[in-house]
Amino acid sequence: MPELYAGQNWPSFRGPSASGVVEGFCTPVKWDIERSENILWKTSIPGLGHSSPAIWGDRIFVTTAVKDEGQSRLKVGLYGDVESVKEENIFNWRLYCIDRKSGKILWNRQSHVGKPRVKRHPKSSHATPTPCTDGNYVVAFFGSEGMYCYDMQGSLIWKKDLGKLDWGYYRMPSAQWGGGSSPIIHKQMVIIQCDVQQNSFIAAFSLKDGTQLWKTPRDDVPTWGTPTVYSGKEHFQIIVNGYRHIGGYDIETGKETWKMKGGGDIPVPTPIVAHNLIYITNAHGRMSPIYAVHLSAVGDISLAKETSSNQYVAWSYSRGGNYIPTPIVYNEYLYCGSDRGSLSCFEARTGKLQYRERLASGSVAFSASPVAADGKLYFTAEKGDIFVVQAGPEFKLLSVNKMGETCMATPAISEGTLFFRTRHHLVAVAEGER
């Protein structure tokens, strides 16, 4: 393996800056779970957790919520049920550390034990946020059950109780769905976005001791997107999705730098940055927009009626955005894969549509976000089918691989290996031996 790419880290949700892209190694087109073809290892993880793997060096971190008796019910697929699952059992919220090469569990730690403080969506879990790491510390966020920081050997460094965090449909406050926004680390800061039914905020904490550095109130309904940090030469900022308040914040102070209105009313996808543009999409209610915003944005950049661009919005569409999966920019193209299996490809800089095709029939649901490597895009369906698509302006489906279990989590990639979190396992997929 080339030394240049050794130690590829995937430190938080969707990897570095939530890009979902990593290069330098060949990744597989096909594999077979039953025959163990291109399967390096398969490790059982108890409980129900939708968090993605976070990777640093040879260590992988995942979280889970383990019910004291029986299995948590999970209802996947396309449906419009807004009701919640109330569970009276005792749960253990846990962080697992797994060896990347062998799949061996190195350690696991109980972060919290008790009854869940909020209900969850039938499709969700009590451990959905992805952990994050900088190679010295790893942070696990369990919403109402708190935030926990460990060192790489599993020693607890600090913990914080952020109170009851009530995520759910703002039009029906009794519907509690659980959180999905993951923490991220920027230098010595842990940043979290908590858009909930009341007292929404974005905040930064000291990575070393958990001290709150700043906290900025947000006037928004519950959202589930993870904040994205852009730390280029200019316009350092934290970028967030929203319904009332899509926007950017100063990294050091939490002061608002820009904002815009005009989104779907259940924002889930995470913002991404490429080609000096910020790509934001969401879809629910009356709107399903796609926005391409200049990194230099300041002030209120909301679009006037009947317009698709302005000084800071390079291009946009009022319809066609994603409801749940985060989009991905790979080379020159933006790919938006919907929860219903529709894949749209745009020229990333101009917004010109290249194609819109179906990955699967309209009955197949997608919650995980795509990742990309080696000229290929990987789309994970809820029932465990992985669609491998050739990158580029023309649609070409290369293969469909079956994991044999429900897959709600976004996969991770490191040194040519794909890591899939399924209903009961963490699975490493690669060509040949690693």
Number of C-alpha atoms within 10 A of each C-alpha: 10 8 6 8 14 12 13 19 24 26 27 30 31 27 24 16 21 24 23 27 23 22 16 16 15 15 21 18 21 18 20 14 16 10 8 12 14 19 20 20 19 20 16 15 19 16 23 24 27 26 27 31 31 27 30 22 15 15 20 27 29 27 33 26 27 24 21 14 9 9 11 17 13 14 10 18 16 15 10 6 10 15 17 19 21 15 16 12 15 15 20 21 27 22 25 19 25 22 16 21 15 14 19 14 17 13 14 16 16 14 22 16 16 14 15 20 18 23 23 23 22 19 20 23 26 32 28 26 30 31 31 29 28 20 14 12 19 27 28 27 28 31 26 19 24 18 21 21 26 21 16 18 13 17 11 16 16 16 17 16 12 13 11 13 24 27 29 29 20 18 10 11 12 14 21 23 25 30 30 26 25 28 26 28 24 18 9 12 20 23 26 21 25 31 27 24 20 16 14 20 16 19 19 26 19 16 24 16 12 18 14 15 15 16 17 16 13 19 16 21 24 26 28 26 27 29 27 27 25 20 13 10 6 9 17 17 23 24 26 26 29 32 23 18 20 22 25 28 21 16 22 13 13 19 15 17 18 22 21 19 15 19 27 23 24 22 27 26 27 30 29 26 22 19 13 13 21 21 25 28 34 33 25 18 10 12 19 21 21 23 24 25 23 18 23 15 19 16 13 14 19 17 17 9 6 7 11 14 18 14 12 20 20 17 21 22 17 18 15 17 28 28 25 25 25 32 30 29 23 22 14 14 23 24 24 26 29 25 22 22 22 19 20 22 24 20 17 22 16 12 18 13 14 16 13 16 14 14 22 16 10 12 11 17 22 28 25 23 27 28 27 24 22 17 14 21 24 23 26 30 29 24 20 20 21 23 21 23 21 18 22 20 16 13 18 13 14 13 15 20 16 18 22 14 15 20 26 29 25 28 29 29 28 25 20 21 23 22 25 25 29 26 24 17 17 21 21 23 24 23 18 10 8 12
